[in-house]
Amino acid sequence: MTGEADSDAGAQPSVWRYAMATRAHLVIDAADYFDVIRDAMCSARQRIFVIGWDFDTRILLSAGRRWWHLPRKGRFPARLGSFVIWLARHTPGLEILILKWNFSLFKSLFRGTMIIDLLRWLAHPAIRFKFDAAHPLGCSHHQKIVVIDDKLAACGGIDMTSDRWDTREHIHHDPRRKRPTGSRYDPWHDATMLMEGDVAQALAELGRERWQAAGGRDVPPCRPQAESPWPARLEAEFHNVEIGIARTRAKYGDYDQICEVEALFVEQIARARKFVYAETQYFASRRIAEAICERLVEPDPPEFLLINAFTADGWLSQVAMDSARVQLVNAVRQVDHAGRLRIYVPYTSGGTPIYVHAKITIFDDEIVRVGSANMNNRSMGLDSECDVFIDTARPANAAVGPTITRMRHSLLAEHCGIPIEDVAAGLERHGTMAAMIDALPKTGKHLEPLRLQVLSDAERALANGEVLDPERPEEMFEPINKRGLFRRPGHLRRIWQNNKSRLRRWTE
């Protein structure tokens, strides 16, 4: 059963819904995700609803293979575009809805056979494909959700597109890590949460609302069914847990501004007592940096350990996100008297940075949070986002703390290139995650401290003014001197005013 957020959430609610999940599992990296979501889609009876930032019909859901074998349905194509057609043809009554950000329409024009795939889909009565433009200028549709039969759902950071497939080993120069064109891409780390039960109904409702906002006709809920598309190969980590859902949505037309993702980050950071472990593509959010500062000024603050990409993907993101990260980290370090904020970058055994696209946060092994939202301003107020979390403070989740601990140890083991058993021993020996990481050899897969880049005057101005990463849609049209990383009351502003010359010197 779904339920509204608690009434004490206040004027800035941090949770949209709580809903039960009969099973849930954190799927790490796209090799595993593509396998399990493919199996789940093969078991669909009524509807497959895919909501994404990007979608590339040319990718193979089974890397390196053109065909896969399932005893129940025989052979099917691994190429995504053909696989969707195959599903529609081989499952009577199945409806397939695909919603994709409208800006990526332009990408489709340069993706060869993708245009042919879209025309084939358009011609099939069971497949409906829409480009989502229901957002203000400069915003994007960034959610990554799949709902099957309103019975199973995935929510996280993984889109069904190119440059995503990789294994947890992140093998240096893995020949399977290639684009549809045949060119290679660097290692990619990502994650999503797979969930079964009432929580899928809640995410289906969110999807139907988004579909209608994008101009689609009304989509009724699926009929209740006993069968579950949960993949038989997957042993769930969680059973009968309550999952919270938080969203971001910019004000647009009749739709109000929603900032639950931001409010939830602030709330959960304030609650942490021992540590916050976060994997995030960016560290560029003014409000999250403020919340971290509020904790770091305490006499005995919690440890903040961030796993970040070495540099953002794409030139525009590098200018906006990397520059803001430099400014924020230098500012936050001014109040980090205990040295509790550490940022690391994962590397392959051959020394190539592993791109961190995952959005995972673990607080005190009491909360695990996964979604589409990055730690940047856009995810707090501009782009459509959806995060899900499991909190041991909810009565149904009281016993899942050890499972969250194993999850964190597994992620640290993946990044450090060590057995998971060694993580617990290392933490016991060294006391903190950062101390354990620093004591490990920098050979094989490993983590290295982030080295901050030197900013030019133009990059510093863009970062300070949040020109490419505003906090709300209306700020995109405000003068720069009325917004920015250091122009609002709080720790960051005081740090900037007290250390202007020093902060400027560090970025020159």
C-alpha positions as CSV (number, residue, x, y, z in Angstrom):
1,M,0.0,0.0,0.0
2,T,1.3,3.5,-0.8
3,G,1.1,6.3,1.6
4,E,1.7,10.0,1.6
5,A,4.7,11.5,3.3
6,D,4.5,12.1,7.0
7,S,2.7,15.3,7.9
8,D,5.7,16.7,9.8
9,A,7.6,17.2,6.6
10,G,6.7,20.9,6.7
11,A,6.5,23.5,4.0
12,Q,9.4,21.8,2.1
13,P,8.4,18.1,2.0
14,S,11.3,15.7,1.5
15,V,9.3,12.6,0.6
16,W,6.6,12.1,-2.0
17,R,5.5,8.6,-1.0
18,Y,6.4,5.6,1.1
19,A,5.5,2.3,-0.4
20,M,6.2,-1.4,0.4
21,A,8.5,-3.6,-1.7
22,T,8.2,-7.3,-1.4
23,R,11.7,-7.5,-2.9
24,A,14.5,-4.9,-3.6
25,H,18.0,-5.2,-4.9
26,L,20.8,-2.7,-5.7
27,V,22.0,-3.6,-9.2
28,I,25.5,-2.3,-9.7
29,D,26.9,-1.5,-13.1
30,A,25.1,-1.9,-16.4
31,A,26.3,-5.3,-17.4
32,D,24.2,-6.8,-14.6
33,Y,21.4,-4.3,-15.0
34,F,21.0,-5.0,-18.8
35,D,20.8,-8.7,-18.0
36,V,18.2,-8.5,-15.3
37,I,16.0,-5.9,-17.0
38,R,16.1,-7.9,-20.2
39,D,14.9,-11.0,-18.4
40,A,12.2,-8.9,-16.6
41,M,11.0,-7.4,-19.9
42,C,10.7,-10.9,-21.4
43,S,8.3,-11.8,-18.6
44,A,6.1,-8.7,-19.0
45,R,2.4,-9.5,-19.6
46,Q,0.7,-6.1,-19.8
47,R,3.0,-3.0,-20.0
48,I,6.6,-2.0,-20.2
49,F,7.1,1.7,-19.4
50,V,10.6,3.1,-20.0
51,I,11.4,6.6,-18.9
52,G,14.9,7.9,-19.6
53,W,17.2,10.9,-20.3
54,D,18.6,9.0,-23.3
55,F,17.8,5.9,-25.2
56,D,19.9,4.3,-28.0
57,T,18.2,1.5,-30.0
58,R,21.5,0.4,-31.4
59,I,23.1,-1.0,-28.2
60,L,23.3,-4.7,-27.3
61,L,21.6,-5.7,-24.1
62,S,24.0,-8.7,-24.1
63,A,27.5,-7.3,-24.8
64,G,29.3,-9.1,-27.6
65,R,26.4,-11.3,-28.5
66,R,23.8,-10.9,-31.2
67,W,21.5,-13.6,-29.7
68,W,20.6,-14.9,-26.3
69,H,18.7,-18.0,-25.3
70,L,15.8,-18.3,-22.9
71,P,14.1,-21.7,-22.5
72,R,10.6,-20.2,-22.3
73,K,10.7,-18.0,-25.4
74,G,13.6,-19.3,-27.4
75,R,15.9,-16.9,-29.3
76,F,15.6,-13.1,-29.3
77,P,17.7,-10.3,-30.6
78,A,20.2,-8.6,-28.2
79,R,20.1,-5.3,-30.2
80,L,17.7,-3.1,-28.2
81,G,15.7,-1.7,-31.2
82,S,15.0,-5.2,-32.6
83,F,14.4,-6.6,-29.1
84,V,11.5,-4.1,-28.5
85,I,9.9,-5.1,-31.8
86,W,10.4,-8.8,-30.8
87,L,8.7,-8.3,-27.5
88,A,5.7,-6.6,-29.0
89,R,5.3,-9.4,-31.6
90,H,5.7,-12.3,-29.2
91,T,3.6,-11.1,-26.3
92,P,-0.1,-10.7,-27.1
93,G,-1.6,-7.8,-25.4
94,L,1.7,-6.2,-24.3
95,E,1.9,-2.4,-24.5
96,I,5.3,-0.7,-24.6
97,L,5.7,3.0,-23.7
98,I,9.0,4.8,-24.1
99,L,9.5,8.4,-22.9
100,K,12.7,10.2,-23.7
101,W,14.0,13.8,-23.2
102,N,13.3,15.8,-26.3
103,F,16.7,17.3,-26.7
104,S,18.1,13.8,-27.5
105,L,15.9,13.9,-30.6
106,F,18.8,15.7,-32.2
107,K,21.2,13.0,-31.2
108,S,18.9,10.4,-32.9
109,L,19.4,12.2,-36.2
110,F,23.1,11.3,-36.1
111,R,22.8,7.7,-34.8
112,G,22.4,5.9,-38.1
113,T,19.9,3.0,-37.8
114,M,18.2,4.5,-34.8
115,I,15.9,6.6,-37.1
116,I,14.9,3.4,-38.9
117,D,14.2,1.7,-35.5
118,L,12.0,4.7,-34.4
119,L,10.0,4.4,-37.7
120,R,9.5,0.7,-37.1
121,W,8.3,1.4,-33.6
122,L,6.0,4.1,-34.9
123,A,4.4,1.6,-37.3
124,H,3.7,-1.0,-34.5
125,P,0.4,-0.5,-32.7
126,A,1.7,-1.8,-29.4
127,I,4.7,0.6,-29.2
128,R,4.3,4.2,-28.3
129,F,7.3,6.5,-28.2
130,K,7.3,10.2,-27.0
131,F,9.9,12.9,-26.6
132,D,9.4,14.8,-23.3
133,A,9.5,18.6,-23.7
134,A,7.3,19.3,-20.6
135,H,9.9,21.5,-18.8
136,P,11.1,25.1,-18.9
137,L,13.8,26.2,-21.3
138,G,17.2,25.0,-20.1
139,C,15.8,22.1,-18.0
140,S,15.9,18.4,-18.8
141,H,14.0,15.2,-18.2
142,H,16.6,13.3,-16.2
143,Q,14.7,10.4,-14.6
144,K,15.8,6.8,-15.3
145,I,12.8,4.6,-14.5
146,V,11.5,1.3,-15.9
147,V,8.1,-0.1,-14.7
148,I,6.9,-3.5,-15.8
149,D,3.2,-4.5,-15.3
150,D,3.0,-2.0,-12.4
151,K,4.6,-4.9,-10.5
152,L,8.3,-4.4,-10.9
153,A,10.3,-1.1,-11.2
154,A,13.9,0.1,-11.6
155,C,15.0,3.5,-10.5
156,G,18.5,4.9,-10.6
157,G,21.2,6.3,-12.8
158,I,21.3,3.9,-15.7
159,D,19.9,4.8,-19.1
160,M,19.5,2.2,-21.9
161,T,22.0,4.0,-24.1
162,S,25.6,3.7,-25.4
163,D,28.7,4.2,-23.2
164,R,26.9,2.6,-20.2
165,W,27.7,-1.2,-20.4
166,D,30.5,-2.3,-18.0
167,T,31.1,-5.0,-15.4
168,R,32.0,-4.5,-11.8
169,E,35.6,-5.5,-12.6
170,H,36.0,-2.4,-14.9
171,I,38.6,-4.2,-16.8
172,H,41.3,-2.0,-18.3
173,H,40.7,-1.9,-22.1
174,D,37.8,-4.3,-22.0
175,P,37.1,-5.1,-25.7
176,R,33.4,-5.5,-24.9
177,R,33.2,-1.9,-23.9
178,K,32.5,-0.5,-27.3
179,R,29.9,1.8,-29.0
180,P,27.6,0.7,-31.8
181,T,30.1,2.3,-34.2
182,G,32.8,0.0,-32.9
183,S,34.8,2.7,-31.1
184,R,35.8,2.2,-27.5
185,Y,34.8,4.1,-24.4
186,D,36.4,4.3,-21.0
187,P,35.1,2.4,-17.9
188,W,31.7,3.5,-16.5
189,H,30.3,2.9,-13.0
190,D,26.6,3.1,-12.4
191,A,23.8,1.7,-10.3
192,T,20.0,1.3,-10.0
193,M,17.5,-0.1,-7.5
194,L,15.3,-3.0,-8.7
195,M,12.0,-3.2,-6.7
196,E,8.9,-5.4,-6.7
197,G,5.5,-4.6,-5.2
198,D,3.5,-1.5,-4.3
199,V,6.4,0.8,-4.9
200,A,6.2,-0.2,-8.6
201,Q,2.6,1.1,-8.6
202,A,3.7,4.4,-7.2
203,L,6.5,4.8,-9.8
204,A,4.0,3.8,-12.5
205,E,1.7,6.6,-11.3
206,L,4.7,9.1,-11.5
207,G,5.4,7.8,-15.0
208,R,1.8,8.2,-16.2
209,E,1.7,11.7,-14.9
210,R,4.9,12.5,-16.8
211,W,3.6,10.8,-19.9
212,Q,0.4,13.0,-19.9
213,A,2.5,16.2,-19.2
214,A,4.5,15.3,-22.3
215,G,1.3,15.2,-24.4
216,G,0.5,11.5,-24.2
217,R,-3.0,10.3,-23.8
218,D,-4.3,9.0,-20.4
219,V,-2.8,5.6,-19.5
220,P,-4.8,3.5,-17.0
221,P,-3.1,1.4,-14.3
222,C,-2.3,-2.2,-15.1
223,R,-4.7,-4.9,-13.9
224,P,-3.6,-6.6,-10.7
225,Q,-1.7,-9.8,-11.4
226,A,-0.2,-12.6,-9.3
227,E,2.8,-13.2,-11.6
228,S,5.9,-11.2,-11.1
229,P,8.5,-10.3,-13.7
230,W,11.2,-10.4,-11.1
231,P,14.2,-12.1,-12.8
232,A,14.6,-15.7,-11.6
233,R,18.4,-15.4,-11.6
234,L,18.4,-12.6,-9.0
235,E,18.4,-13.2,-5.3
236,A,17.1,-10.1,-3.6
237,E,19.0,-8.3,-0.9
238,F,15.9,-6.8,0.7
239,H,12.5,-8.4,1.5
240,N,9.4,-6.7,2.6
241,V,10.9,-3.2,3.1
242,E,9.3,0.2,2.9
243,I,10.8,2.5,0.3
244,G,10.6,6.3,0.2
245,I,10.4,8.2,-3.1
246,A,11.7,11.8,-3.6
247,R,11.4,13.9,-6.7
248,T,12.6,17.1,-8.4
249,R,10.4,18.9,-10.9
250,A,10.7,22.5,-12.2
251,K,7.5,24.7,-12.2
252,Y,6.0,24.4,-15.7
253,G,2.5,25.3,-16.7
254,D,0.0,23.9,-14.1
255,Y,2.8,21.8,-12.5
256,D,4.3,23.2,-9.3
257,Q,7.9,23.3,-8.3
258,I,9.0,20.2,-6.4
259,C,12.3,20.1,-4.5
260,E,12.0,16.9,-2.4
261,V,15.4,15.6,-3.5
262,E,17.1,18.7,-2.2
263,A,15.1,18.8,1.1
264,L,15.8,15.1,1.7
265,F,19.6,15.5,1.2
266,V,19.7,18.3,3.7
267,E,17.6,16.3,6.2
268,Q,19.7,13.1,5.8
269,I,23.0,14.9,6.0
270,A,21.8,16.6,9.2
271,R,20.9,13.2,10.7
272,A,24.2,11.5,10.0
273,R,26.3,10.8,13.1
274,K,29.2,8.7,11.9
275,F,29.6,9.0,8.1
276,V,28.2,9.8,4.7
277,Y,29.4,7.6,1.8
278,A,28.4,9.0,-1.6
279,E,29.0,8.1,-5.2
280,T,28.0,11.0,-7.4
281,Q,28.8,12.3,-10.8
282,Y,29.2,15.9,-9.6
283,F,29.9,17.8,-6.4
284,A,28.5,21.2,-7.4
285,S,25.4,21.8,-5.3
286,R,25.5,25.0,-3.2
287,R,22.8,23.7,-0.9
288,I,24.4,20.3,-0.3
289,A,27.8,22.0,0.3
290,E,26.1,24.3,2.9
291,A,24.6,21.3,4.6
292,I,28.0,19.6,4.8
293,C,29.6,22.8,6.2
294,E,27.0,22.9,8.9
295,R,28.2,19.5,10.0
296,L,31.9,20.0,9.5
297,V,32.0,23.0,11.9
298,E,30.9,20.7,14.8
299,P,33.5,19.6,17.3
300,D,33.4,16.0,16.2
301,P,31.8,15.9,12.7
302,P,30.9,12.8,10.7
303,E,33.2,11.5,7.9
304,F,32.1,12.6,4.4
305,L,33.6,10.3,1.7
306,L,32.7,11.1,-1.9
307,I,33.5,8.9,-4.9
308,N,33.6,11.3,-7.9
309,A,34.4,11.3,-11.6
310,F,37.9,12.7,-12.4
311,T,36.2,15.1,-14.8
312,A,32.7,15.6,-16.0
313,D,31.5,14.0,-19.3
314,G,31.4,16.6,-22.1
315,W,32.9,20.0,-22.5
316,L,29.9,22.0,-21.2
317,S,29.6,19.9,-18.1
318,Q,33.4,20.2,-17.5
319,V,33.1,24.0,-17.6
320,A,30.1,24.1,-15.3
321,M,30.5,21.2,-12.9
322,D,34.3,20.8,-12.5
323,S,34.7,24.5,-12.0
324,A,32.0,24.7,-9.3
325,R,33.6,21.6,-7.6
326,V,36.9,23.4,-7.3
327,Q,35.3,26.5,-5.8
328,L,33.1,24.5,-3.4
329,V,35.8,22.1,-2.2
330,N,38.3,24.9,-1.5
331,A,35.6,26.8,0.4
332,V,34.4,23.8,2.4
333,R,37.9,22.9,3.4
334,Q,38.1,26.2,5.3
335,V,35.8,24.9,7.9
336,D,36.9,21.2,7.8
337,H,39.0,21.5,11.0
338,A,39.0,17.8,11.5
339,G,39.8,16.8,7.9
340,R,36.6,14.8,7.5
341,L,35.7,15.6,3.9
342,R,37.6,13.4,1.4
343,I,36.9,13.0,-2.4
344,Y,38.3,10.1,-4.3
345,V,38.4,9.0,-8.0
346,P,38.4,5.3,-8.9
347,Y,41.0,4.0,-11.4
348,T,41.4,0.8,-13.4
349,S,44.5,-1.5,-13.0
350,G,46.0,0.3,-15.9
351,G,45.5,3.8,-14.5
352,T,42.4,4.9,-16.5
353,P,39.9,6.9,-14.4
354,I,36.5,5.1,-14.1
355,Y,33.7,7.5,-14.9
356,V,31.3,7.7,-11.9
357,H,27.8,8.0,-13.0
358,A,26.2,6.3,-10.0
359,K,24.1,8.3,-7.6
360,I,24.3,6.3,-4.3
361,T,24.4,7.7,-0.8
362,I,24.7,5.7,2.4
363,F,24.2,7.4,5.8
364,D,25.6,5.5,8.9
365,D,24.6,2.2,7.3
366,E,21.0,3.2,8.3
367,I,19.9,4.7,5.0
368,V,20.7,3.7,1.4
369,R,19.6,6.1,-1.3
370,V,19.7,5.5,-5.1
371,G,18.4,7.6,-7.9
372,S,18.9,9.9,-10.8
373,A,19.8,13.0,-8.9
374,N,23.4,14.3,-8.8
375,M,24.9,16.6,-6.2
376,N,24.5,19.6,-8.5
377,N,22.1,22.5,-8.6
378,R,20.2,21.3,-11.6
379,S,19.2,18.1,-9.8
380,M,17.9,20.2,-6.9
381,G,15.5,22.4,-8.8
382,L,15.7,22.3,-12.6
383,D,15.7,18.8,-14.0
384,S,13.1,16.1,-13.4
385,E,14.6,13.6,-10.9
386,C,13.6,10.6,-8.9
387,D,15.4,9.0,-5.9
388,V,14.4,6.0,-3.8
389,F,15.7,5.1,-0.4
390,I,15.4,2.5,2.4
391,D,15.6,3.9,5.9
392,T,16.0,1.7,9.0
393,A,14.1,4.3,11.0
394,R,10.9,3.1,9.3
395,P,9.5,0.2,11.4
396,A,9.4,-2.2,8.4
397,N,13.1,-1.7,7.8
398,A,14.5,-2.1,11.3
399,A,16.5,-5.2,10.5
400,V,18.2,-4.1,7.2
401,G,21.2,-2.3,8.7
402,P,23.6,-5.2,8.2
403,T,22.4,-5.5,4.5
404,I,23.3,-1.8,4.0
405,T,26.7,-2.4,5.6
406,R,27.5,-5.3,3.2
407,M,26.4,-3.0,0.3
408,R,28.8,-0.3,1.3
409,H,31.6,-2.8,1.9
410,S,30.9,-4.3,-1.5
411,L,31.2,-0.9,-3.2
412,L,34.4,-0.1,-1.4
413,A,35.8,-3.5,-2.4
414,E,34.9,-2.8,-6.0
415,H,36.7,0.5,-6.1
416,C,39.7,-0.6,-4.1
417,G,40.2,-3.8,-5.9
418,I,40.2,-5.9,-2.7
419,P,38.0,-8.8,-1.4
420,I,34.9,-7.7,0.4
421,E,36.1,-9.5,3.5
422,D,39.2,-7.2,3.6
423,V,37.0,-4.1,3.8
424,A,35.6,-4.9,7.3
425,A,39.1,-5.8,8.6
426,G,40.5,-2.6,7.1
427,L,37.9,-0.4,8.6
428,E,38.4,-2.0,12.0
429,R,42.1,-1.5,11.8
430,H,42.1,2.1,10.5
431,G,38.9,3.5,11.9
432,T,37.7,5.5,8.9
433,M,37.0,4.8,5.3
434,A,39.6,7.4,4.2
435,A,42.3,6.0,6.4
436,M,41.7,2.5,5.1
437,I,41.8,3.7,1.5
438,D,45.0,5.8,2.0
439,A,46.7,2.7,3.6
440,L,46.1,0.5,0.5
441,P,48.6,0.3,-2.3
442,K,47.9,2.3,-5.5
443,T,48.3,-0.7,-7.8
444,G,45.6,-2.6,-9.5
445,K,42.1,-1.1,-9.2
446,H,42.3,1.7,-6.6
447,L,41.1,5.0,-5.4
448,E,43.1,8.2,-5.5
449,P,42.4,11.5,-3.9
450,L,40.8,14.0,-6.3
451,R,43.4,16.5,-7.6
452,L,41.7,19.9,-8.1
453,Q,42.3,21.6,-11.4
454,V,43.5,25.2,-11.8
455,L,40.7,27.5,-12.9
456,S,40.9,30.4,-15.4
457,D,39.2,33.7,-14.6
458,A,36.4,32.8,-17.0
459,E,35.9,29.3,-15.4
460,R,35.9,30.9,-11.9
461,A,33.3,33.5,-12.9
462,L,31.0,30.9,-14.5
463,A,31.3,28.7,-11.4
464,N,30.7,31.5,-8.9
465,G,27.7,32.8,-10.9
466,E,26.1,29.4,-11.4
467,V,25.7,30.5,-15.0
468,L,25.5,26.9,-16.4
469,D,24.1,25.3,-13.2
470,P,21.4,27.5,-11.7
471,E,19.4,26.4,-8.7
472,R,15.9,27.3,-10.1
473,P,14.6,27.9,-13.6
474,E,13.9,31.6,-13.0
475,E,17.6,32.2,-12.1
476,M,18.7,31.5,-15.7
477,F,17.4,35.0,-16.6
478,E,18.6,36.8,-13.5
479,P,21.7,39.0,-13.5
480,I,24.8,37.1,-12.3
481,N,25.3,39.5,-9.3
482,K,22.0,38.3,-7.8
483,R,22.8,34.6,-7.7
484,G,25.8,32.3,-7.3
485,L,27.7,29.8,-5.1
486,F,28.7,32.5,-2.5
487,R,25.9,35.1,-2.7
488,R,23.3,33.6,-0.3
489,P,23.5,33.8,3.5
490,G,25.2,30.8,5.1
491,H,28.6,29.3,5.7
492,L,29.8,29.5,2.1
493,R,29.1,33.2,1.9
494,R,31.0,33.8,5.2
495,I,33.9,31.7,4.1
496,W,34.1,33.6,0.8
497,Q,33.9,37.0,2.5
498,N,36.6,36.0,5.0
499,N,38.9,34.3,2.5
500,K,38.4,36.0,-0.8
501,S,42.1,36.6,-1.6
502,R,43.1,33.1,-0.5
503,L,40.4,31.3,-2.4
504,R,41.2,33.3,-5.5
505,R,44.9,32.4,-5.2
506,W,44.1,28.7,-4.9
507,T,42.2,28.7,-8.2
508,E,44.7,30.8,-10.2
